[in-house]
Amino acid sequence: MTTIRPTELKVRCYAEREAPRLWVAICLDFDLAAQGETLEKARRVLDAMINDYVEDTWDGEDQPYADALMSRRAPLRYWLRFYWFTWMRRLNRKHTHSAHYPFNERLPLSLAHCAGTIRR
């Protein structure tokens, strides 16, 4: 039997229009938020924030706090909004340009190198 190893980490996010020219994108898995004048701009800024966050957590000065930072989640009200938007989007596929847009970011995973100690 072949074991399939994941090569990506799925991070749940959504974007919401708050004004005619303001989108807010939120990463639920790391409790990060970004703004942009368009949906695409907000997603690009959030994507860069997520990549910097993960890189700093694993390879930067925040490494001693990696366990806590990688399990930091957005408050429940944002998760409820994400699942509500996802559910509404699936029910009504005609409105693809709505003011709410749930999405998943995918981060590439790489194998960790063991340093000889096991953290529990």
N, CA and C atoms as a LAMMPS dump frame, in Angstrom:
ITEM: TIMESTEP
0
ITEM: NUMBER OF ATOMS
360
ITEM: BOX BOUNDS ff ff ff
-5.0000000000000000e+02 5.0000000000000000e+02
-5.0000000000000000e+02 5.0000000000000000e+02
-5.0000000000000000e+02 5.0000000000000000e+02
ITEM: ATOMS id mol type element x y z
1 1 1 N 0.838 -1.171 0
2 1 2 C 0 0 0
3 1 3 C 0.892 1.247 0
4 2 1 N 0.617 2.169 -0.877
5 2 2 C 1.396 3.392 -1.004
6 2 3 C 0.804 4.478 -0.126
7 3 1 N 1.664 5.147 0.625
8 3 2 C 1.224 6.252 1.459
9 3 3 C 1.399 7.548 0.686
10 4 1 N 0.351 8.32 0.626
11 4 2 C 0.422 9.61 -0.043
12 4 3 C 0.715 10.667 1.002
13 5 1 N 1.777 11.402 0.797
14 5 2 C 2.16 12.462 1.722
15 5 3 C 1.702 13.8 1.163
16 6 1 N 1.138 14.637 2.015
17 6 2 C 0.713 15.945 1.513
18 6 3 C 1.915 16.81 1.148
19 7 1 N 1.75 17.598 0.121
20 7 2 C 2.803 18.529 -0.282
21 7 3 C 2.385 19.966 -0.048
22 8 1 N 1.146 20.152 0.415
23 8 2 C 0.637 21.495 0.651
24 8 3 C -0.122 21.544 1.974
25 9 1 N -0.15 22.704 2.563
26 9 2 C -0.933 22.974 3.75
27 9 3 C -2.082 23.878 3.319
28 10 1 N -3.316 23.471 3.573
29 10 2 C -4.463 24.279 3.202
30 10 3 C -4.796 25.225 4.351
31 11 1 N -4.886 26.502 4.04
32 11 2 C -5.172 27.536 5.03
33 11 3 C -6.503 28.191 4.64
34 12 1 N -7.466 28.187 5.547
35 12 2 C -8.794 28.726 5.245
36 12 3 C -8.825 30.24 5.408
37 13 1 N -9.399 30.9 4.394
38 13 2 C -9.447 32.354 4.343
39 13 3 C -10.782 32.796 3.746
40 14 1 N -11.106 34.051 3.94
41 14 2 C -12.203 34.657 3.192
42 14 3 C -11.924 36.136 3.033
43 15 1 N -12.588 36.717 2.039
44 15 2 C -12.485 38.155 1.801
45 15 3 C -13.89 38.717 1.786
46 16 1 N -14.015 39.942 2.251
47 16 2 C -15.314 40.582 2.357
48 16 3 C -15.187 42.045 1.945
49 17 1 N -16.122 42.499 1.123
50 17 2 C -16.119 43.9 0.718
51 17 3 C -16.735 44.713 1.849
52 18 1 N -16.006 45.714 2.322
53 18 2 C -16.502 46.557 3.409
54 18 3 C -16.905 47.943 2.945
55 19 1 N -16.472 48.329 1.769
56 19 2 C -16.827 49.621 1.17
57 19 3 C -16.688 49.437 -0.339
58 20 1 N -17.16 50.392 -1.127
59 20 2 C -17.061 50.217 -2.581
60 20 3 C -15.64 49.931 -3.071
61 21 1 N -14.639 50.485 -2.406
62 21 2 C -13.252 50.268 -2.847
63 21 3 C -12.376 49.694 -1.736
64 22 1 N -12.951 48.839 -0.883
65 22 2 C -12.173 48.244 0.208
66 22 3 C -12.592 46.8 0.43
67 23 1 N -11.642 45.907 0.25
68 23 2 C -11.825 44.497 0.568
69 23 3 C -10.927 44.16 1.756
70 24 1 N -11.431 43.315 2.647
71 24 2 C -10.662 42.812 3.782
72 24 3 C -10.572 41.299 3.629
73 25 1 N -9.358 40.776 3.624
74 25 2 C -9.125 39.334 3.524
75 25 3 C -8.608 38.842 4.873
76 26 1 N -9.166 37.733 5.34
77 26 2 C -8.838 37.202 6.666
78 26 3 C -8.378 35.757 6.545
79 27 1 N -7.253 35.443 7.189
80 27 2 C -6.757 34.072 7.291
81 27 3 C -7.181 33.544 8.652
82 28 1 N -8.072 32.579 8.663
83 28 2 C -8.62 32.058 9.911
84 28 3 C -7.628 31.2 10.685
85 29 1 N -6.783 30.484 9.974
86 29 2 C -5.865 29.562 10.635
87 29 3 C -4.728 30.244 11.376
88 30 1 N -4.382 31.483 10.99
89 30 2 C -3.314 32.206 11.664
90 30 3 C -3.773 33.544 12.224
91 31 1 N -5.058 33.856 12.119
92 31 2 C -5.63 35.109 12.619
93 31 3 C -4.897 36.327 12.05
94 32 1 N -4.807 36.361 10.713
95 32 2 C -4.18 37.473 10
96 32 3 C -5.227 38.158 9.133
97 33 1 N -5.058 39.453 8.883
98 33 2 C -5.982 40.189 8.022
99 33 3 C -5.207 41.178 7.161
100 34 1 N -5.73 41.41 5.952
101 34 2 C -5.119 42.353 5.014
102 34 3 C -6.228 43.109 4.288
103 35 1 N -5.882 44.282 3.769
104 35 2 C -6.848 45.104 3.033
105 35 3 C -6.325 45.39 1.634
106 36 1 N -7.273 45.656 0.732
107 36 2 C -6.908 46.053 -0.617
108 36 3 C -8.085 46.705 -1.303
109 37 1 N -7.791 47.453 -2.359
110 37 2 C -8.856 48.13 -3.104
111 37 3 C -9.677 47.154 -3.935
112 38 1 N -9.102 45.993 -4.272
113 38 2 C -9.805 44.961 -5.018
114 38 3 C -9.654 43.638 -4.287
115 39 1 N -10.469 42.674 -4.668
116 39 2 C -10.353 41.335 -4.101
117 39 3 C -8.975 40.758 -4.376
118 40 1 N -8.502 40.906 -5.597
119 40 2 C -7.201 40.359 -5.974
120 40 3 C -6.062 40.981 -5.157
121 41 1 N -6.12 42.295 -4.959
122 41 2 C -5.091 42.987 -4.174
123 41 3 C -5.105 42.506 -2.717
124 42 1 N -6.286 42.396 -2.131
125 42 2 C -6.393 41.923 -0.744
126 42 3 C -5.857 40.503 -0.621
127 43 1 N -6.154 39.652 -1.594
128 43 2 C -5.645 38.277 -1.564
129 43 3 C -4.128 38.239 -1.711
130 44 1 N -3.574 39.065 -2.592
131 44 2 C -2.112 39.103 -2.765
132 44 3 C -1.412 39.553 -1.486
133 45 1 N -1.957 40.582 -0.845
134 45 2 C -1.358 41.084 0.398
135 45 3 C -1.454 40.014 1.486
136 46 1 N -2.618 39.366 1.598
137 46 2 C -2.78 38.316 2.607
138 46 3 C -1.852 37.145 2.316
139 47 1 N -1.721 36.765 1.063
140 47 2 C -0.832 35.672 0.691
141 47 3 C 0.6 35.974 1.123
142 48 1 N 1.059 37.192 0.866
143 48 2 C 2.415 37.587 1.284
144 48 3 C 2.537 37.562 2.808
145 49 1 N 1.502 38.016 3.508
146 49 2 C 1.528 37.995 4.979
147 49 3 C 1.614 36.573 5.507
148 50 1 N 0.836 35.669 4.922
149 50 2 C 0.841 34.27 5.358
150 50 3 C 2.22 33.663 5.144
151 51 1 N 2.798 33.882 3.958
152 51 2 C 4.13 33.332 3.675
153 51 3 C 5.182 33.882 4.629
154 52 1 N 5.159 35.191 4.889
155 52 2 C 6.109 35.793 5.833
156 52 3 C 5.906 35.258 7.242
157 53 1 N 4.644 35.109 7.631
158 53 2 C 4.307 34.609 8.972
159 53 3 C 4.873 33.204 9.179
160 54 1 N 4.627 32.325 8.217
161 54 2 C 5.093 30.94 8.338
162 54 3 C 6.616 30.886 8.301
163 55 1 N 7.219 31.636 7.401
164 55 2 C 8.686 31.656 7.301
165 55 3 C 9.323 32.178 8.588
166 56 1 N 8.801 33.279 9.122
167 56 2 C 9.345 33.833 10.372
168 56 3 C 9.137 32.886 11.544
169 57 1 N 8.013 32.175 11.524
170 57 2 C 7.715 31.256 12.62
171 57 3 C 8.667 30.069 12.608
172 58 1 N 8.946 29.511 11.436
173 58 2 C 9.777 28.314 11.374
174 58 3 C 11.266 28.595 11.273
175 59 1 N 11.638 29.684 10.614
176 59 2 C 13.064 29.931 10.392
177 59 3 C 13.571 31.231 10.998
178 60 1 N 12.71 32.052 11.534
179 60 2 C 13.101 33.364 12.032
180 60 3 C 13.213 33.419 13.537
181 61 1 N 13.157 34.632 14.041
182 61 2 C 13.328 34.844 15.479
183 61 3 C 12.151 34.345 16.309
184 62 1 N 11.021 34.059 15.667
185 62 2 C 9.853 33.545 16.397
186 62 3 C 9.87 32.033 16.546
187 63 1 N 10.929 31.384 16.111
188 63 2 C 11.012 29.927 16.148
189 63 3 C 10.754 29.319 17.529
190 64 1 N 11.216 29.919 18.634
191 64 2 C 10.919 29.319 19.943
192 64 3 C 9.418 29.264 20.26
193 65 1 N 8.631 30.067 19.561
194 65 2 C 7.189 30.132 19.815
195 65 3 C 6.386 29.478 18.695
196 66 1 N 7.033 28.667 17.876
197 66 2 C 6.395 28.098 16.684
198 66 3 C 5.131 27.314 17.001
199 67 1 N 5.147 26.5 18.043
200 67 2 C 3.956 25.701 18.359
201 67 3 C 2.745 26.582 18.625
202 68 1 N 2.93 27.624 19.406
203 68 2 C 1.814 28.524 19.719
204 68 3 C 1.387 29.336 18.502
205 69 1 N 2.347 29.829 17.734
206 69 2 C 2.013 30.673 16.584
207 69 3 C 1.346 29.892 15.458
208 70 1 N 1.744 28.644 15.254
209 70 2 C 1.146 27.851 14.177
210 70 3 C -0.233 27.318 14.549
211 71 1 N -0.62 27.431 15.81
212 71 2 C -1.958 26.991 16.209
213 71 3 C -2.835 28.171 16.636
214 72 1 N -2.418 29.376 16.294
215 72 2 C -3.192 30.584 16.608
216 72 3 C -4.353 30.68 15.62
217 73 1 N -5.571 30.75 16.12
218 73 2 C -6.761 30.766 15.274
219 73 3 C -7.548 32.052 15.474
220 74 1 N -8.291 32.426 14.44
221 74 2 C -9.166 33.593 14.52
222 74 3 C -10.315 33.287 15.484
223 75 1 N -10.94 34.326 16.051
224 75 2 C -12.089 34.113 16.933
225 75 3 C -13.243 33.408 16.21
226 76 1 N -14.09 32.777 16.986
227 76 2 C -15.201 31.975 16.47
228 76 3 C -16.093 32.752 15.504
229 77 1 N -16.356 34.023 15.746
230 77 2 C -17.271 34.771 14.873
231 77 3 C -16.771 34.825 13.432
232 78 1 N -15.459 34.832 13.214
233 78 2 C -14.911 34.837 11.857
234 78 3 C -15.05 33.472 11.198
235 79 1 N -14.872 32.41 11.985
236 79 2 C -15.083 31.06 11.456
237 79 3 C -16.545 30.885 11.043
238 80 1 N -17.459 31.367 11.85
239 80 2 C -18.881 31.254 11.511
240 80 3 C -19.187 31.999 10.215
241 81 1 N -18.602 33.169 10.032
242 81 2 C -18.788 33.927 8.788
243 81 3 C -18.237 33.146 7.595
244 82 1 N -17.036 32.572 7.763
245 82 2 C -16.434 31.78 6.689
246 82 3 C -17.361 30.644 6.273
247 83 1 N -17.873 29.865 7.226
248 83 2 C -18.729 28.732 6.884
249 83 3 C -20.076 29.201 6.333
250 84 1 N -20.582 30.319 6.829
251 84 2 C -21.819 30.873 6.285
252 84 3 C -21.609 31.29 4.826
253 85 1 N -20.524 32.014 4.527
254 85 2 C -20.238 32.441 3.161
255 85 3 C -20.044 31.228 2.246
256 86 1 N -19.341 30.216 2.745
257 86 2 C -19.097 29.009 1.954
258 86 3 C -20.413 28.324 1.633
259 87 1 N -21.267 28.191 2.618
260 87 2 C -22.556 27.537 2.436
261 87 3 C -23.431 28.327 1.47
262 88 1 N -23.5 29.642 1.646
263 88 2 C -24.314 30.487 0.767
264 88 3 C -23.782 30.455 -0.661
265 89 1 N -22.501 30.433 -0.827
266 89 2 C -21.902 30.395 -2.166
267 89 3 C -22.25 29.093 -2.876
268 90 1 N -22.247 27.991 -2.141
269 90 2 C -22.6 26.695 -2.738
270 90 3 C -24.076 26.628 -3.095
271 91 1 N -24.916 27.246 -2.305
272 91 2 C -26.355 27.254 -2.581
273 91 3 C -26.694 28.096 -3.804
274 92 1 N -26.013 29.2 -3.967
275 92 2 C -26.356 30.152 -5.012
276 92 3 C -25.138 30.422 -5.889
277 93 1 N -24.798 29.511 -6.756
278 93 2 C -23.603 29.614 -7.6
279 93 3 C -23.699 30.735 -8.624
280 94 1 N -24.888 31.276 -8.857
281 94 2 C -25.049 32.348 -9.845
282 94 3 C -24.337 33.619 -9.425
283 95 1 N -24.241 33.88 -8.151
284 95 2 C -23.64 35.118 -7.656
285 95 3 C -22.159 34.913 -7.378
286 96 1 N -21.382 34.826 -8.429
287 96 2 C -19.943 34.591 -8.256
288 96 3 C -19.191 35.867 -7.908
289 97 1 N -19.811 37.039 -8.093
290 97 2 C -19.136 38.304 -7.787
291 97 3 C -19.792 38.982 -6.588
292 98 1 N -20.078 38.207 -5.567
293 98 2 C -20.714 38.768 -4.382
294 98 3 C -19.698 39.525 -3.537
295 99 1 N -20.181 40.106 -2.452
296 99 2 C -19.315 40.885 -1.565
297 99 3 C -18.59 40.004 -0.549
298 100 1 N -18.797 38.696 -0.612
299 100 2 C -18.143 37.756 0.298
300 100 3 C -17.537 36.63 -0.53
301 101 1 N -16.3 36.296 -0.209
302 101 2 C -15.611 35.313 -1.029
303 101 3 C -14.741 34.406 -0.156
304 102 1 N -15.2 33.18 0.155
305 102 2 C -14.358 32.235 0.9
306 102 3 C -13.347 31.585 -0.043
307 103 1 N -12.14 31.329 0.432
308 103 2 C -11.124 30.677 -0.382
309 103 3 C -10.11 29.996 0.512
310 104 1 N -9.317 29.131 -0.096
311 104 2 C -8.251 28.427 0.602
312 104 3 C -6.922 28.805 -0.031
313 105 1 N -5.97 29.149 0.786
314 105 2 C -4.606 29.361 0.312
315 105 3 C -3.866 28.039 0.491
316 106 1 N -2.936 27.761 -0.375
317 106 2 C -2.157 26.536 -0.275
318 106 3 C -0.683 26.898 -0.126
319 107 1 N -0.082 26.393 0.933
320 107 2 C 1.334 26.636 1.206
321 107 3 C 2.106 25.353 0.941
322 108 1 N 3.23 25.401 0.255
323 108 2 C 4.016 24.183 0.041
324 108 3 C 4.627 23.711 1.357
325 109 1 N 4.622 22.421 1.556
326 109 2 C 5.238 21.834 2.752
327 109 3 C 6.587 21.25 2.376
328 110 1 N 7.514 21.303 3.303
329 110 2 C 8.791 20.627 3.104
330 110 3 C 9.047 19.762 4.33
331 111 1 N 9.832 18.734 4.158
332 111 2 C 10.11 17.822 5.261
333 111 3 C 10.97 18.506 6.309
334 112 1 N 10.66 18.261 7.557
335 112 2 C 11.438 18.819 8.662
336 112 3 C 12.667 17.949 8.898
337 113 1 N 13.737 18.579 9.306
338 113 2 C 14.958 17.847 9.638
339 113 3 C 15.002 17.657 11.151
340 114 1 N 15.224 16.429 11.588
341 114 2 C 15.274 16.137 13.019
342 114 3 C 16.575 16.645 13.604
343 115 1 N 16.472 17.281 14.766
344 115 2 C 17.659 17.819 15.422
345 115 3 C 18.128 16.937 16.565
346 116 1 N 17.515 15.78 16.726
347 116 2 C 17.946 14.865 17.768
348 116 3 C 17.138 14.938 19.041
349 117 1 N 16.222 15.905 19.163
350 117 2 C 15.389 15.987 20.355
351 117 3 C 13.924 15.885 19.933
352 118 1 N 13.133 15.386 20.819
353 118 2 C 11.708 15.245 20.578
354 118 3 C 10.978 16.167 21.54
355 119 1 N 10.173 17.048 21.004
356 119 2 C 9.397 17.951 21.867
357 119 3 C 8.023 17.353 22.087
358 120 1 N 7.613 17.336 23.327
359 120 2 C 6.287 16.803 23.663
360 120 3 C 5.481 17.822 24.385
